[in-house]
Amino acid sequence: MELIGRLLKMATNSLNQEFNRFAQQYDLTGTQMSLIDFMANCGSRECNQQMIEQEFNIKRSTTTVIIQRLVKKGLIEQRQSST
């Protein structure tokens, strides 16, 4: 069982590294690219920070930093929630 866990961890690391390499050509990280994709596929519903935190299983502070960087790059727009 320990071997399977180690192999899964290695595969995850490899995929993350490859995704980051791909995203780098757009001056993004893999996580930033995933977040943009998630937001683009929210459809007509509003995509809020809490949804992002749940989808990516990340802390509020991490989400805030990612959002701030994407806003600074002009890739997303941040607004107050309408609810």
Distance bins in CASP14 RR format, pairs under 12 A and 6 or more apart:
PFRMAT RR
TARGET T0000
AUTHOR 0000-0000-0000
RMODE 2
METHOD distances of the structure
MODEL  1
1 7 0 0 0 0 0 1 0 0 0 0 0
1 8 0 0 0 0 0 1 0 0 0 0 0
2 8 0 0 0 0 0 1 0 0 0 0 0
2 9 0 0 0 0 0 1 0 0 0 0 0
3 9 0 0 0 0 0 1 0 0 0 0 0
3 10 0 0 0 0 0 1 0 0 0 0 0
4 10 0 0 0 0 0 1 0 0 0 0 0
4 11 0 0 0 0 0 1 0 0 0 0 0
5 11 0 0 0 0 1 0 0 0 0 0 0
5 12 0 0 0 0 1 0 0 0 0 0 0
5 13 0 0 0 0 0 1 0 0 0 0 0
6 12 0 0 0 0 0 1 0 0 0 0 0
6 13 0 0 0 0 0 1 0 0 0 0 0
7 13 0 0 0 0 0 1 0 0 0 0 0
7 14 0 0 0 0 0 1 0 0 0 0 0
8 14 0 0 0 0 0 1 0 0 0 0 0
8 15 0 0 0 0 0 1 0 0 0 0 0
9 15 0 0 0 0 0 1 0 0 0 0 0
9 16 0 0 0 0 0 1 0 0 0 0 0
10 16 0 0 0 0 0 1 0 0 0 0 0
10 17 0 0 0 0 0 1 0 0 0 0 0
11 17 0 0 0 0 0 1 0 0 0 0 0
11 18 0 0 0 0 0 1 0 0 0 0 0
12 18 0 0 0 0 0 1 0 0 0 0 0
12 19 0 0 0 0 0 1 0 0 0 0 0
13 19 0 0 0 0 0 1 0 0 0 0 0
13 20 0 0 0 0 0 1 0 0 0 0 0
14 20 0 0 0 0 0 1 0 0 0 0 0
14 21 0 0 0 0 0 1 0 0 0 0 0
15 21 0 0 0 0 0 1 0 0 0 0 0
15 22 0 0 0 0 0 1 0 0 0 0 0
15 30 0 0 0 0 0 1 0 0 0 0 0
15 34 0 0 0 0 0 1 0 0 0 0 0
16 22 0 0 0 0 0 1 0 0 0 0 0
16 23 0 0 0 0 0 1 0 0 0 0 0
16 29 0 0 0 0 1 0 0 0 0 0 0
16 30 1 0 0 1 0 0 0 0 0 0 0
16 31 0 0 0 0 1 0 0 0 0 0 0
16 33 0 0 0 0 0 1 0 0 0 0 0
16 34 0 0 0 0 0 1 0 0 0 0 0
17 23 0 0 0 0 0 1 0 0 0 0 0
17 24 0 0 0 0 0 1 0 0 0 0 0
17 29 0 0 0 0 0 1 0 0 0 0 0
17 30 0 0 0 0 1 0 0 0 0 0 0
18 24 0 0 0 0 0 1 0 0 0 0 0
18 30 0 0 0 0 1 0 0 0 0 0 0
19 25 0 0 0 0 0 1 0 0 0 0 0
19 26 0 0 0 0 0 1 0 0 0 0 0
19 28 0 0 0 0 0 1 0 0 0 0 0
19 29 0 0 0 0 1 0 0 0 0 0 0
19 30 1 0 1 0 0 0 0 0 0 0 0
19 31 0 0 0 0 1 0 0 0 0 0 0
19 32 0 0 0 0 0 1 0 0 0 0 0
19 33 1 0 0 1 0 0 0 0 0 0 0
19 34 1 0 0 1 0 0 0 0 0 0 0
19 37 0 0 0 0 0 1 0 0 0 0 0
20 26 0 0 0 0 0 1 0 0 0 0 0
20 27 0 0 0 0 0 1 0 0 0 0 0
20 28 0 0 0 0 1 0 0 0 0 0 0
20 29 1 0 1 0 0 0 0 0 0 0 0
20 30 1 0 1 0 0 0 0 0 0 0 0
20 31 0 0 0 0 1 0 0 0 0 0 0
20 32 0 0 0 0 1 0 0 0 0 0 0
20 33 0 0 0 0 1 0 0 0 0 0 0
20 34 0 0 0 0 0 1 0 0 0 0 0
21 28 0 0 0 0 0 1 0 0 0 0 0
21 29 0 0 0 0 0 1 0 0 0 0 0
21 30 0 0 0 0 1 0 0 0 0 0 0
21 33 0 0 0 0 0 1 0 0 0 0 0
22 28 0 0 0 0 1 0 0 0 0 0 0
22 29 0 0 0 0 0 1 0 0 0 0 0
22 30 1 0 0 1 0 0 0 0 0 0 0
22 32 0 0 0 0 0 1 0 0 0 0 0
22 33 1 0 0 1 0 0 0 0 0 0 0
22 34 0 0 0 0 0 1 0 0 0 0 0
23 29 1 0 1 0 0 0 0 0 0 0 0
23 30 1 0 1 0 0 0 0 0 0 0 0
23 31 0 0 0 0 1 0 0 0 0 0 0
23 32 1 0 0 1 0 0 0 0 0 0 0
23 33 1 0 1 0 0 0 0 0 0 0 0
23 34 0 0 0 0 1 0 0 0 0 0 0
23 35 0 0 0 0 0 1 0 0 0 0 0
23 36 0 0 0 0 1 0 0 0 0 0 0
23 37 0 0 0 0 0 1 0 0 0 0 0
23 75 0 0 0 0 0 1 0 0 0 0 0
24 30 0 0 0 0 1 0 0 0 0 0 0
24 32 0 0 0 0 0 1 0 0 0 0 0
24 33 0 0 0 0 1 0 0 0 0 0 0
25 33 0 0 0 0 0 1 0 0 0 0 0
26 32 0 0 0 0 1 0 0 0 0 0 0
26 33 1 0 0 1 0 0 0 0 0 0 0
26 36 0 0 0 0 1 0 0 0 0 0 0
26 70 0 0 0 0 0 1 0 0 0 0 0
26 73 0 0 0 0 1 0 0 0 0 0 0
26 75 0 0 0 0 1 0 0 0 0 0 0
27 33 0 0 0 0 0 1 0 0 0 0 0
27 69 0 0 0 0 0 1 0 0 0 0 0
27 70 0 0 0 0 0 1 0 0 0 0 0
27 72 0 0 0 0 0 1 0 0 0 0 0
27 73 1 0 0 1 0 0 0 0 0 0 0
27 74 0 0 0 0 0 1 0 0 0 0 0
27 75 0 0 0 0 1 0 0 0 0 0 0
28 34 0 0 0 0 1 0 0 0 0 0 0
28 35 0 0 0 0 1 0 0 0 0 0 0
28 36 1 0 0 1 0 0 0 0 0 0 0
28 37 0 0 0 0 0 1 0 0 0 0 0
28 66 0 0 0 0 0 1 0 0 0 0 0
28 69 0 0 0 0 1 0 0 0 0 0 0
28 70 0 0 0 0 1 0 0 0 0 0 0
28 73 0 0 0 0 1 0 0 0 0 0 0
28 74 0 0 0 0 0 1 0 0 0 0 0
28 75 0 0 0 0 1 0 0 0 0 0 0
28 76 0 0 0 0 0 1 0 0 0 0 0
29 35 0 0 0 0 1 0 0 0 0 0 0
29 36 0 0 0 0 0 1 0 0 0 0 0
29 62 0 0 0 0 0 1 0 0 0 0 0
29 65 0 0 0 0 0 1 0 0 0 0 0
29 66 0 0 0 0 1 0 0 0 0 0 0
29 69 0 0 0 0 1 0 0 0 0 0 0
29 70 0 0 0 0 0 1 0 0 0 0 0
29 73 0 0 0 0 0 1 0 0 0 0 0
30 36 0 0 0 0 1 0 0 0 0 0 0
30 37 0 0 0 0 1 0 0 0 0 0 0
30 38 0 0 0 0 0 1 0 0 0 0 0
30 56 0 0 0 0 0 1 0 0 0 0 0
30 66 0 0 0 0 0 1 0 0 0 0 0
30 70 0 0 0 0 0 1 0 0 0 0 0
31 37 0 0 0 0 0 1 0 0 0 0 0
31 38 0 0 0 0 0 1 0 0 0 0 0
31 52 0 0 0 0 0 1 0 0 0 0 0
31 55 0 0 0 0 0 1 0 0 0 0 0
31 56 1 0 0 1 0 0 0 0 0 0 0
31 57 0 0 0 0 0 1 0 0 0 0 0
31 58 0 0 0 0 1 0 0 0 0 0 0
31 62 0 0 0 0 1 0 0 0 0 0 0
31 63 0 0 0 0 0 1 0 0 0 0 0
31 65 0 0 0 0 0 1 0 0 0 0 0
31 66 1 0 0 1 0 0 0 0 0 0 0
31 67 0 0 0 0 0 1 0 0 0 0 0
31 69 0 0 0 0 0 1 0 0 0 0 0
31 70 0 0 0 0 0 1 0 0 0 0 0
32 38 0 0 0 0 0 1 0 0 0 0 0
32 39 0 0 0 0 0 1 0 0 0 0 0
32 52 0 0 0 0 0 1 0 0 0 0 0
32 56 0 0 0 0 0 1 0 0 0 0 0
32 62 0 0 0 0 0 1 0 0 0 0 0
32 63 0 0 0 0 0 1 0 0 0 0 0
32 65 0 0 0 0 0 1 0 0 0 0 0
32 66 1 0 0 1 0 0 0 0 0 0 0
32 67 0 0 0 0 1 0 0 0 0 0 0
32 68 0 0 0 0 0 1 0 0 0 0 0
32 69 1 0 0 1 0 0 0 0 0 0 0
32 70 1 0 0 1 0 0 0 0 0 0 0
32 71 0 0 0 0 0 1 0 0 0 0 0
32 72 0 0 0 0 0 1 0 0 0 0 0
32 73 0 0 0 0 1 0 0 0 0 0 0
32 74 0 0 0 0 0 1 0 0 0 0 0
32 75 0 0 0 0 1 0 0 0 0 0 0
32 76 0 0 0 0 1 0 0 0 0 0 0
33 39 0 0 0 0 0 1 0 0 0 0 0
33 40 0 0 0 0 0 1 0 0 0 0 0
33 56 0 0 0 0 0 1 0 0 0 0 0
33 66 0 0 0 0 0 1 0 0 0 0 0
33 70 0 0 0 0 0 1 0 0 0 0 0
33 73 0 0 0 0 0 1 0 0 0 0 0
33 75 0 0 0 0 1 0 0 0 0 0 0
34 40 0 0 0 0 0 1 0 0 0 0 0
34 41 0 0 0 0 0 1 0 0 0 0 0
34 52 0 0 0 0 1 0 0 0 0 0 0
34 55 0 0 0 0 1 0 0 0 0 0 0
34 56 1 0 0 1 0 0 0 0 0 0 0
34 57 0 0 0 0 0 1 0 0 0 0 0
34 58 0 0 0 0 0 1 0 0 0 0 0
34 66 0 0 0 0 1 0 0 0 0 0 0
34 70 0 0 0 0 0 1 0 0 0 0 0
35 41 0 0 0 0 0 1 0 0 0 0 0
35 42 0 0 0 0 0 1 0 0 0 0 0
35 47 0 0 0 0 1 0 0 0 0 0 0
35 49 0 0 0 0 0 1 0 0 0 0 0
35 51 0 0 0 0 0 1 0 0 0 0 0
35 52 1 0 0 1 0 0 0 0 0 0 0
35 53 0 0 0 0 0 1 0 0 0 0 0
35 55 0 0 0 0 1 0 0 0 0 0 0
35 56 1 0 0 1 0 0 0 0 0 0 0
35 58 0 0 0 0 1 0 0 0 0 0 0
35 62 0 0 0 0 0 1 0 0 0 0 0
35 63 0 0 0 0 1 0 0 0 0 0 0
35 65 0 0 0 0 0 1 0 0 0 0 0
35 66 1 0 1 0 0 0 0 0 0 0 0
35 67 1 0 0 1 0 0 0 0 0 0 0
35 68 0 0 0 0 0 1 0 0 0 0 0
35 69 0 0 0 0 0 1 0 0 0 0 0
35 70 1 0 0 1 0 0 0 0 0 0 0
35 71 0 0 0 0 0 1 0 0 0 0 0
35 75 0 0 0 0 1 0 0 0 0 0 0
35 76 0 0 0 0 1 0 0 0 0 0 0
36 42 0 0 0 0 0 1 0 0 0 0 0
36 47 0 0 0 0 0 1 0 0 0 0 0
36 52 0 0 0 0 0 1 0 0 0 0 0
36 66 0 0 0 0 1 0 0 0 0 0 0
36 67 0 0 0 0 0 1 0 0 0 0 0
36 69 0 0 0 0 0 1 0 0 0 0 0
36 70 1 0 0 1 0 0 0 0 0 0 0
36 71 0 0 0 0 0 1 0 0 0 0 0
36 73 0 0 0 0 0 1 0 0 0 0 0
36 74 0 0 0 0 0 1 0 0 0 0 0
36 75 1 0 0 1 0 0 0 0 0 0 0
36 76 1 0 0 1 0 0 0 0 0 0 0
36 77 0 0 0 0 0 1 0 0 0 0 0
37 47 0 0 0 0 0 1 0 0 0 0 0
37 52 0 0 0 0 0 1 0 0 0 0 0
37 55 0 0 0 0 0 1 0 0 0 0 0
37 56 0 0 0 0 0 1 0 0 0 0 0
37 75 0 0 0 0 0 1 0 0 0 0 0
37 76 0 0 0 0 0 1 0 0 0 0 0
38 47 1 0 0 1 0 0 0 0 0 0 0
38 48 0 0 0 0 0 1 0 0 0 0 0
38 49 0 0 0 0 0 1 0 0 0 0 0
38 51 0 0 0 0 1 0 0 0 0 0 0
38 52 1 0 0 1 0 0 0 0 0 0 0
38 53 0 0 0 0 0 1 0 0 0 0 0
38 54 0 0 0 0 0 1 0 0 0 0 0
38 55 1 0 1 0 0 0 0 0 0 0 0
38 56 1 0 0 1 0 0 0 0 0 0 0
38 58 0 0 0 0 0 1 0 0 0 0 0
38 63 0 0 0 0 0 1 0 0 0 0 0
38 66 0 0 0 0 0 1 0 0 0 0 0
38 67 0 0 0 0 0 1 0 0 0 0 0
38 70 0 0 0 0 0 1 0 0 0 0 0
38 76 0 0 0 0 0 1 0 0 0 0 0
39 45 0 0 0 0 0 1 0 0 0 0 0
39 46 0 0 0 0 0 1 0 0 0 0 0
39 47 1 0 1 0 0 0 0 0 0 0 0
39 48 0 0 0 0 1 0 0 0 0 0 0
39 49 0 0 0 0 0 1 0 0 0 0 0
39 51 0 0 0 0 1 0 0 0 0 0 0
39 52 1 0 0 1 0 0 0 0 0 0 0
39 55 0 0 0 0 1 0 0 0 0 0 0
39 56 0 0 0 0 0 1 0 0 0 0 0
39 63 0 0 0 0 0 1 0 0 0 0 0
39 66 0 0 0 0 0 1 0 0 0 0 0
39 67 0 0 0 0 1 0 0 0 0 0 0
39 70 0 0 0 0 1 0 0 0 0 0 0
39 71 0 0 0 0 0 1 0 0 0 0 0
39 75 0 0 0 0 1 0 0 0 0 0 0
39 76 1 0 0 1 0 0 0 0 0 0 0
39 77 0 0 0 0 0 1 0 0 0 0 0
39 78 0 0 0 0 0 1 0 0 0 0 0
40 47 0 0 0 0 1 0 0 0 0 0 0
40 75 0 0 0 0 0 1 0 0 0 0 0
40 76 0 0 0 0 1 0 0 0 0 0 0
41 47 0 0 0 0 1 0 0 0 0 0 0
41 51 0 0 0 0 0 1 0 0 0 0 0
41 55 0 0 0 0 0 1 0 0 0 0 0
42 48 0 0 0 0 1 0 0 0 0 0 0
42 51 1 0 0 1 0 0 0 0 0 0 0
42 52 0 0 0 0 1 0 0 0 0 0 0
42 55 0 0 0 0 1 0 0 0 0 0 0
42 76 0 0 0 0 0 1 0 0 0 0 0
43 51 0 0 0 0 0 1 0 0 0 0 0
45 51 0 0 0 0 1 0 0 0 0 0 0
45 81 0 0 0 0 0 1 0 0 0 0 0
45 82 0 0 0 0 0 1 0 0 0 0 0
45 83 0 0 0 0 0 1 0 0 0 0 0
46 52 0 0 0 0 0 1 0 0 0 0 0
46 77 0 0 0 0 0 1 0 0 0 0 0
46 78 0 0 0 0 0 1 0 0 0 0 0
46 79 0 0 0 0 1 0 0 0 0 0 0
46 80 0 0 0 0 0 1 0 0 0 0 0
46 81 1 0 0 1 0 0 0 0 0 0 0
46 82 1 0 0 1 0 0 0 0 0 0 0
46 83 1 0 0 1 0 0 0 0 0 0 0
47 53 0 0 0 0 0 1 0 0 0 0 0
47 54 0 0 0 0 0 1 0 0 0 0 0
47 55 0 0 0 0 1 0 0 0 0 0 0
47 63 0 0 0 0 0 1 0 0 0 0 0
47 67 0 0 0 0 0 1 0 0 0 0 0
47 76 0 0 0 0 1 0 0 0 0 0 0
47 77 0 0 0 0 0 1 0 0 0 0 0
47 78 0 0 0 0 0 1 0 0 0 0 0
47 79 0 0 0 0 0 1 0 0 0 0 0
47 81 0 0 0 0 0 1 0 0 0 0 0
47 82 0 0 0 0 0 1 0 0 0 0 0
48 54 0 0 0 0 0 1 0 0 0 0 0
48 55 0 0 0 0 0 1 0 0 0 0 0
48 60 0 0 0 0 0 1 0 0 0 0 0
48 63 0 0 0 0 0 1 0 0 0 0 0
48 67 0 0 0 0 0 1 0 0 0 0 0
48 78 0 0 0 0 0 1 0 0 0 0 0
48 79 0 0 0 0 1 0 0 0 0 0 0
48 80 0 0 0 0 0 1 0 0 0 0 0
48 81 1 0 1 0 0 0 0 0 0 0 0
48 82 0 0 0 0 1 0 0 0 0 0 0
48 83 0 0 0 0 1 0 0 0 0 0 0
49 55 0 0 0 0 0 1 0 0 0 0 0
49 56 0 0 0 0 0 1 0 0 0 0 0
49 58 0 0 0 0 0 1 0 0 0 0 0
49 59 0 0 0 0 0 1 0 0 0 0 0
49 60 1 0 0 1 0 0 0 0 0 0 0
49 61 0 0 0 0 0 1 0 0 0 0 0
49 62 0 0 0 0 0 1 0 0 0 0 0
49 63 1 0 1 0 0 0 0 0 0 0 0
49 64 1 0 0 1 0 0 0 0 0 0 0
49 65 0 0 0 0 0 1 0 0 0 0 0
49 66 0 0 0 0 1 0 0 0 0 0 0
49 67 1 0 0 1 0 0 0 0 0 0 0
49 68 0 0 0 0 0 1 0 0 0 0 0
49 76 0 0 0 0 0 1 0 0 0 0 0
49 78 0 0 0 0 1 0 0 0 0 0 0
49 79 0 0 0 0 0 1 0 0 0 0 0
49 80 0 0 0 0 0 1 0 0 0 0 0
49 81 0 0 0 0 1 0 0 0 0 0 0
50 56 0 0 0 0 0 1 0 0 0 0 0
50 58 0 0 0 0 0 1 0 0 0 0 0
50 59 0 0 0 0 0 1 0 0 0 0 0
50 60 0 0 0 0 1 0 0 0 0 0 0
50 63 0 0 0 0 1 0 0 0 0 0 0
50 64 0 0 0 0 0 1 0 0 0 0 0
50 67 0 0 0 0 0 1 0 0 0 0 0
50 81 0 0 0 0 1 0 0 0 0 0 0
50 83 0 0 0 0 0 1 0 0 0 0 0
51 58 0 0 0 0 0 1 0 0 0 0 0
51 63 0 0 0 0 1 0 0 0 0 0 0
51 67 0 0 0 0 0 1 0 0 0 0 0
51 81 0 0 0 0 0 1 0 0 0 0 0
52 58 1 0 0 1 0 0 0 0 0 0 0
52 59 0 0 0 0 0 1 0 0 0 0 0
52 60 0 0 0 0 1 0 0 0 0 0 0
52 62 0 0 0 0 1 0 0 0 0 0 0
52 63 1 0 1 0 0 0 0 0 0 0 0
52 64 0 0 0 0 1 0 0 0 0 0 0
52 65 0 0 0 0 0 1 0 0 0 0 0
52 66 0 0 0 0 1 0 0 0 0 0 0
52 67 1 0 0 1 0 0 0 0 0 0 0
52 70 0 0 0 0 0 1 0 0 0 0 0
52 76 0 0 0 0 0 1 0 0 0 0 0
52 78 0 0 0 0 0 1 0 0 0 0 0
53 59 1 0 0 1 0 0 0 0 0 0 0
53 60 1 0 0 1 0 0 0 0 0 0 0
53 61 0 0 0 0 1 0 0 0 0 0 0
53 62 0 0 0 0 1 0 0 0 0 0 0
53 63 1 0 1 0 0 0 0 0 0 0 0
53 64 0 0 0 0 1 0 0 0 0 0 0
53 66 0 0 0 0 0 1 0 0 0 0 0
53 67 0 0 0 0 0 1 0 0 0 0 0
54 60 0 0 0 0 0 1 0 0 0 0 0
54 63 0 0 0 0 1 0 0 0 0 0 0
55 63 0 0 0 0 1 0 0 0 0 0 0
56 62 0 0 0 0 1 0 0 0 0 0 0
56 63 1 0 0 1 0 0 0 0 0 0 0
56 66 0 0 0 0 1 0 0 0 0 0 0
56 67 0 0 0 0 0 1 0 0 0 0 0
57 63 0 0 0 0 0 1 0 0 0 0 0
58 64 0 0 0 0 0 1 0 0 0 0 0
58 65 0 0 0 0 1 0 0 0 0 0 0
58 66 1 0 0 1 0 0 0 0 0 0 0
58 67 0 0 0 0 0 1 0 0 0 0 0
59 65 0 0 0 0 1 0 0 0 0 0 0
59 66 0 0 0 0 0 1 0 0 0 0 0
60 66 0 0 0 0 0 1 0 0 0 0 0
60 67 0 0 0 0 0 1 0 0 0 0 0
61 67 0 0 0 0 0 1 0 0 0 0 0
61 68 0 0 0 0 0 1 0 0 0 0 0
62 68 0 0 0 0 0 1 0 0 0 0 0
62 69 0 0 0 0 0 1 0 0 0 0 0
63 69 0 0 0 0 0 1 0 0 0 0 0
63 70 0 0 0 0 0 1 0 0 0 0 0
63 78 0 0 0 0 0 1 0 0 0 0 0
64 70 0 0 0 0 0 1 0 0 0 0 0
64 71 0 0 0 0 0 1 0 0 0 0 0
64 78 0 0 0 0 0 1 0 0 0 0 0
65 71 0 0 0 0 0 1 0 0 0 0 0
65 72 0 0 0 0 0 1 0 0 0 0 0
66 72 0 0 0 0 0 1 0 0 0 0 0
66 73 0 0 0 0 0 1 0 0 0 0 0
66 75 0 0 0 0 0 1 0 0 0 0 0
66 76 0 0 0 0 1 0 0 0 0 0 0
66 78 0 0 0 0 0 1 0 0 0 0 0
67 73 0 0 0 0 0 1 0 0 0 0 0
67 74 0 0 0 0 0 1 0 0 0 0 0
67 75 0 0 0 0 0 1 0 0 0 0 0
67 76 1 0 0 1 0 0 0 0 0 0 0
67 77 0 0 0 0 0 1 0 0 0 0 0
67 78 1 0 0 1 0 0 0 0 0 0 0
67 79 0 0 0 0 0 1 0 0 0 0 0
68 74 0 0 0 0 0 1 0 0 0 0 0
68 75 0 0 0 0 0 1 0 0 0 0 0
68 76 0 0 0 0 0 1 0 0 0 0 0
68 78 0 0 0 0 1 0 0 0 0 0 0
69 75 0 0 0 0 1 0 0 0 0 0 0
69 76 0 0 0 0 1 0 0 0 0 0 0
69 78 0 0 0 0 0 1 0 0 0 0 0
70 76 1 0 1 0 0 0 0 0 0 0 0
70 77 0 0 0 0 1 0 0 0 0 0 0
70 78 0 0 0 0 1 0 0 0 0 0 0
71 77 1 0 0 1 0 0 0 0 0 0 0
71 78 1 0 1 0 0 0 0 0 0 0 0
71 79 0 0 0 0 0 1 0 0 0 0 0
72 78 0 0 0 0 0 1 0 0 0 0 0
END
